[in-house]
Each structure stands twice: as structure tokens, then as C-alpha cells.
């Protein structure tokens, strides 16, 4: 399918026309899972779901395909797979993501390549809505809500704190990577201003200027710590998606409309259909970090 089909898919999804939009969304380009040249693993031999394929009686294996944020965002649909006439649901993703996604209701196991059962079928996580539409199993509350928008990752026994998490830099290499990197001096100024009113925790992978630091090699452990926070301020990256998926108040520094993913439209609002707890902070141009950080500070210190 063409770029025109993909643009139409985005427009339909922006309008809340989920069934048609998700079907057309299968025209997107994806990054294929890579295997060592010459290997013939049981998982590699399994067919990959395409529109029109039946999954009746299959063991479904959910695999990631694009970035961390996209995978987290579309994982909300995994519990609905159990409404299909299938045998089991397993996940086979990036090592750091596996345990997080496997914590969702409806996931039976994390797949080990060599133990892939017969009659299995892989499905890309962002293709799950199209599969559910094919079986007429995609419940939506209406054009203004996406399934799971109130939060779909939940962990018991997490004690809430008054701390605010801050993520200001990403090594993301996507088309809008430049809109995901706040200069250190501006990030440090925001931190200094915010600590006058709140305890602040770093959500970066590496140590920096914030003493309180979350450094986990697992998104599951990061999720449990995010759930304890009062709020999260983040650039538009996996951290922002995970905070929204947990139902934590999230101030997402998305910048200008020209540098923003399709799922955050319409551009004239500060809300997104995908996460009820997320507030979008917009500014022009996308490098106008001072305006975005000032707005975040204003909202947190009212």
C-alpha cells in the first residue's frame, strides 16, 4: 500500500474512526525482527499474521516492531486477544520489555525461541487492533476514548509518594529525534526551580545532576517506580508512554504539531485520546524548550 493509504489511516484514527483507521494502518512500514543470518529457529519458521489470516486454534506470539513508546502504547490491546478463538498468548520482545508486557492480563508466558510450540503465529504488537477488528472484538468507548486510556499497567502494593519524575533526554533515532533532547543547562534550571516546591527524581538511564536516580535495566521495575510518583514531566519518549499507561499524571513536552506523532492530534487541545492522565504541552518552534518547561513548572506549582 502507498503513503497515501497510511496518511488516510492516520486521519481516520485522529477522527476516532477506529475500525477503518486500524485496518488502513496495516499499510505502515515496520522494522523487521532480525535473526542471525542462516538460523532456522522454531520462532523464525512461524508465519506472521497478515490481514485476512485466521488465528483460530493458534498460539499467538506478540512481537515488538518499532520503538519502546509504540510498543507500550499498543500493548494495551493484548488482553483482548483472549477474546479470540486461540490457544494461548505469549510475548517475545526486547529483553528489557519482556517482563513488563508479560505482566498484562491475558499473557500466558514469555516465549523462549527454542520452545515455540507447533501451530504458532507471530503478530506485531501494532497489528493487534487490525486483528481484533477482523474478528469484531475491538471495544471502544467512543470516538474520544481508546481502549485502556485510563491506564492498563497496574501493580499492587505500590506506595504513592509526592515526588515528581523528570526525563529530559533520549537517544531515540526516529524522525523527530531532535525534539526529544532538552539542552542540559535548561533541564538543570528547570530542576532547580522545581525543587523549590517538590522532590524531584531523575528518569534518565545515566547519572546526571539529579541525586535521586532511577537506573533499572528493566521496564517492569521502572514501571513500579513510576507508579509511585505524584507526576512525571517528560519529553515525548517511552517514559511518557509508560507513565500514561500507568495512569500517572504526565506532562508530555511534545513541542510543535510538526514534530508530534499522529496519536496526539487534534493539535488545538492539550489532551490525547490515548492516555486520560496525560497533558500535552505544546510550543513553537519545537526547540523553544524554555516555553515548554515554564508551562510545566506553572502547572505543577499552581
C-alpha positions in Angstrom: 0.0 0.0 0.0 1.1 3.6 -0.5 2.0 6.6 1.7 -1.4 7.9 0.7 -3.1 4.9 2.4 -1.0 5.5 5.5 -1.9 9.2 5.6 -5.5 8.3 5.3 -5.1 5.8 8.2 -3.7 8.5 10.4 -6.5 10.9 9.5 -9.2 8.2 10.3 -7.5 7.4 13.6 -7.3 11.1 14.5 -11.0 11.4 13.9 -11.7 8.4 16.1 -12.8 6.1 13.2 -11.0 3.1 14.8 -12.2 0.2 12.7 -11.3 1.7 9.3 -8.2 3.5 10.7 -6.6 0.4 12.2 -7.3 -1.6 9.1 -5.6 1.0 6.9 -2.8 1.3 9.4 -1.5 -2.0 8.2 0.0 -0.2 5.3 2.7 1.2 7.5 6.4 0.4 7.1 7.9 -1.6 10.0 11.3 -2.6 11.2 11.5 -6.4 10.8 12.7 -8.6 13.6 16.3 -9.5 12.8 17.8 -13.0 13.2 21.3 -14.1 12.7 21.9 -15.0 9.1 21.4 -18.7 8.4 19.5 -19.5 11.6 16.3 -21.6 11.3 14.8 -21.3 14.7 11.3 -22.6 15.6 10.1 -19.0 16.1 11.5 -17.9 12.7 9.5 -20.6 11.0 6.2 -19.4 12.4 4.0 -17.4 10.0 3.5 -13.7 10.6 -0.1 -12.6 10.8 -1.4 -10.5 7.9 -5.0 -9.1 7.4 -7.3 -11.9 6.4 -5.3 -14.7 8.1 -7.3 -16.9 10.6 -5.8 -17.3 14.1 -8.3 -20.0 15.1 -6.6 -22.6 17.3 -3.3 -20.8 17.1 -0.7 -20.0 19.8 -0.2 -16.2 19.3 3.2 -14.7 19.9 3.3 -10.9 20.2 6.5 -9.3 19.0 7.6 -5.7 19.0 8.3 -3.8 15.8 9.1 -0.2 16.4 10.1 2.0 19.3 9.7 1.4 23.1 6.9 4.0 23.3 4.9 2.5 20.4 5.2 -1.0 21.9 4.0 0.2 25.3 1.1 2.2 23.7 -0.2 -0.8 21.6 0.3 -3.4 24.4 -3.0 -2.1 25.9 -4.7 -4.3 23.3 -3.0 -7.6 24.3 -5.6 -8.6 27.0 -8.3 -8.5 24.3 -6.6 -11.3 22.4 -8.1 -13.8 24.8 -11.5 -13.0 23.3 -10.3 -14.7 20.1 -10.6 -18.5 19.4 -6.9 -19.1 20.2 -5.0 -21.5 22.4 -2.5 -19.1 24.2 -0.8 -15.7 24.2 2.9 -15.2 24.7 5.3 -12.3 24.2 8.7 -12.3 22.5 10.2 -8.8 22.7 13.2 -6.8 23.6 14.8 -8.3 26.8 14.2 -5.1 28.8 10.5 -5.0 27.7 9.5 -8.7 28.0 8.7 -8.8 31.7 6.7 -5.6 31.6 4.5 -6.7 28.7 4.2 -10.2 30.2 2.6 -8.7 33.3 -0.6 -7.8 31.4 -3.7 -9.8 32.0 -4.1 -12.4 29.3 -0.4 -13.2 28.7 0.3 -16.8 29.4 4.1 -16.8 29.1 7.3 -15.2 27.8 8.3 -17.1 24.7 11.6 -18.9 24.5 12.7 -19.3 20.9 13.5 -23.0 21.0 10.3 -23.8 22.9 8.0 -22.3 20.3 5.0 -24.7 20.0 3.6 -26.0 16.8 0.7 -24.2 15.3 2.0 -20.8 16.4 1.7 -17.5 14.7 3.6 -14.3 15.3 1.8 -10.9 15.4 3.3 -7.5 15.5 2.0 -5.6 18.6 0.9 -2.7 16.4 -1.2 -5.1 14.2 -3.3 -6.3 17.1 -6.1 -3.7 16.6 -6.4 -4.8 12.9 -6.7 -8.4 14.0 -9.3 -7.5 16.6 -11.3 -5.5 14.0 -11.2 -8.6 11.7 -12.9 -10.6 14.5 -15.1 -7.7 15.5 -13.6 -7.7 19.0 -12.3 -4.2 19.4 -14.3 -2.4 22.1 -14.1 1.4 22.2 -16.0 3.7 24.5 -16.5 6.2 21.7 -14.6 8.4 19.3 -12.9 10.2 22.2 -11.5 7.1 24.0 -9.0 4.4 23.1 -9.2 1.1 24.9 -7.2 1.3 28.1 -6.8 5.1 28.1 -7.4 5.2 31.9 -4.3 3.1 32.5 -3.7 -0.6 31.8 -0.5 -1.4 33.7 -1.2 -1.8 37.4 0.9 -3.2 40.2 -0.2 -4.0 43.8 1.5 -2.8 46.9 3.0 0.4 45.4 3.1 3.2 48.0 2.4 6.6 46.4 4.9 9.4 47.1 4.9 13.2 46.5 7.9 13.0 44.2 7.9 14.2 40.6 9.9 12.3 37.9 11.8 14.2 35.2 13.0 12.8 31.8 14.8 15.4 29.5 16.9 13.5 27.1 16.6 10.5 24.8 18.9 8.6 22.5 15.9 8.0 20.2 16.8 8.0 16.5 13.4 8.5 15.0 12.4 11.2 12.5 11.7 13.7 15.3 14.7 12.8 17.5 15.8 16.5 17.8 12.5 17.2 19.6 13.4 14.8 22.3 16.6 16.4 23.6 16.4 19.3 26.1 19.8 21.1 26.5 21.4 20.2 29.8 21.6 23.8 31.1 17.8 24.3 30.6 17.0 20.9 32.1 19.1 21.8 35.2 17.5 25.2 35.6 14.0 23.6 35.5 15.1 21.0 38.1 16.5 23.8 40.3 13.2 25.8 40.0 11.0 22.7 40.6 12.9 21.5 43.7 11.9 24.7 45.5 8.4 23.2 45.7 8.8 19.4 45.1 11.0 16.5 45.5 12.3 15.5 42.0 13.6 12.1 40.8 15.6 11.6 37.6 14.1 9.2 35.0 17.3 9.1 32.9 19.3 5.9 32.4 22.6 7.6 33.3 23.6 9.6 36.4 23.4 13.4 35.9 22.7 16.4 38.0 19.7 15.0 40.0 20.8 13.0 43.1 17.7 10.8 43.3 18.0 8.5 40.3 16.1 5.5 38.8 18.6 3.3 37.0 16.9 0.0 36.0 17.7 -2.4 33.2 14.0 -3.5 33.2 11.0 -1.5 32.1 9.0 -3.6 34.6 11.0 -2.2 37.6 10.9 1.3 36.1 7.1 1.0 35.8 6.7 0.1 39.5 8.7 3.2 40.5 6.8 5.4 38.1 3.5 4.3 39.6 4.7 5.6 43.0 5.2 9.1 41.6 2.9 12.0 42.0 3.6 13.2 38.4 6.0 12.9 35.6 7.5 15.6 33.3 8.9 14.0 30.2 9.9 14.6 26.6 7.9 12.5 24.1 9.5 9.1 24.6 8.9 5.7 26.2 8.9 7.1 29.7 5.9 9.4 28.9 4.0 6.5 27.3 4.7 4.2 30.3 3.6 6.9 32.8 0.4 7.4 30.8 -0.1 3.6 30.6 0.1 3.6 34.4 -2.5 6.3 34.9 0.1 8.7 36.4 -0.3 12.4 35.8 2.1 13.0 32.8 3.1 16.4 31.4 4.4 15.4 28.0 6.6 18.0 26.3 5.5 17.3 22.7 6.5 20.6 21.2 5.1 21.8 17.9 2.5 20.0 15.8 5.1 19.4 13.0 7.2 17.3 15.3 4.4 15.4 17.0 3.1 11.9 16.4 -0.3 11.4 14.9 -1.9 9.9 18.0 -1.7 13.3 19.8 -4.0 15.2 17.5 -6.2 17.3 17.4 -3.4 19.8 17.7 -5.6 22.5 19.3 -6.0 20.6 22.6 -3.8 19.6 25.5 -5.4 16.1 25.8 -4.9 12.9 23.9 -7.4 10.1 23.4 -4.7 7.5 24.2 -4.0 8.4 27.9 -6.5 10.1 30.2 -3.8 11.1 32.7 -1.6 12.9 30.1 -1.4 16.6 29.5 0.3 17.7 26.3 2.5 20.8 26.4 2.9 22.4 23.0 5.2 25.3 21.9 6.5 26.7 18.7 9.1 26.1 17.4 9.8 22.6 18.8 13.2 23.9 20.1 11.5 26.5 22.3 12.2 24.4 25.4 12.0 27.4 27.8 8.3 27.9 26.9 7.5 24.2 27.4 9.4 23.9 30.7 7.9 27.2 32.0 4.4 25.9 31.3 5.2 22.6 33.0 6.5 24.4 36.1 3.4 26.6 36.1 1.1 23.6 36.1 3.0 21.7 38.8 3.3 24.7 41.1 -0.3 26.1 41.0 
